[in-house]
Amino acid sequence: MTRAEKDEEREERIEMRIIVDTYSPEEQAWGWCEYLDDTMDFPFEARCVTEQEESPLEEGETVRVVGMSPTDPTLSQMFVTIEWMDRTLGVPLEQLEPIEASSKTDQAIADWQYWLDR
């Protein structure tokens, strides 16, 4: 995986809005979870861009993202709840790309992807 080029605007948003006043990795993870939950406009459509062992989604599948998963967040993985095959389940946000979403949702997901890449 290549490291993302530094984006000053995104870095400032992360430092001043998402992980501000956090002192541990757990607090930072919860800061990310709150930011994503507050910023993304649910529901939205997304496409699976990468297959992962902990998810049944296949590359190219389209799903409806309906919210944040109750799974405890970590700094390496956030889960969202999707509707899939007549049920709901949690999948890693990093494997999804929004296809019909608000600009706020696009930005929040891009911020998370940037964090993971850095």
N, C-alpha and C positions, 0 to 999 in steps of 0.2 A: 504494500500500500504506500502510495506516495503522500508526502505531507503537503497539506494545503498551503498556498501562499498566504502570508499574513494579510489580513483585512482589518485595517485600523477601526473602521466604523463598527464592524461586527465585534471586534475585541472589546471596544468600549461598552457596547451593549451587554456583552457577557459579564464584564467586570462590574459595571455600574447597576445593572438591573437583575441579572440572573444569579450571580454568586456573591453579590455584595453582602457583607456582614456574615459570611459563612466561614467557619474555622476548621471544619473537618470534611473529609470526603463524603460522609453521610449527609451533612448539611448541604453541601454543594449538590448532591444528587437530588435532594428534596427541593432545592431551589430551582433546578432544571425542571423537575416534575411540575411544580407550581407554574413556572413560566409557560411551559408547553400547554398545560391545561387551561390557563387563563388566556393564552394568545391564539391557539388554534380554534377555528370555528367548526364545531362538529354539527352534523356529520359532513364528511367529504369523501370524494372518490379518490382512490389511490391504486397504483399498479405495483406489483411485486417486481423489484429490479434485481434481487439476488436471493437465491435459496439459502436457507439456514437450517441447521439440524433441529433446532427447537421450534420450528414452525412448519406446518403442513403446506404452506403456499409454494407454488411453483412460479418460476420466472415468467412474467407476462400476465399473470392472473390479475384481474381487477376486483377490488373489494371496497366496501363502504366502511369507513372508519367512523365509529360512533362515540368514542371517548377515550380517556386514559384508562389503562388497566389498573386494577387494585394491587397488582404485583409491586412489591417494594422496588423503588428505582435504585440504580447504581450509576456510577459515572461512566460505565462502559455500555449500558443498555437500558433503554426505556421501552416499556411495552404499551401498546395501544390496544383497545378493544375493537374488533372488527366483526361485521356480519359476514358469515361464510358458510355456505351449504346449509342454510336454514338453522344456523346456531350462531352463538357469539363466542369468541375466544380471543385471548391476548396473543399478539405477535410483536416482535421487535420493530420499533419505529424505523430503524435504520434500513430495513429491507423494503421500505415503501417509498414511492415517489408520488406526490400529489398530482392528480390530473384534472380534477375539477374542484378547486379549493380557492379560498380567498387569498389575497396577497399577504395578509397577516399570517395565515397558515403556511403558505409557501416560505415566508421569511423564518418562522419559528423552526420549521423542519430543516431549512438550510443552515440555521444557526446550530442546531444539534449535529448535523452532518459535519459542519466545520469543526465543532468541538471534538468530535470523534477523530477527524483527520489530523488535527493538530496534536 
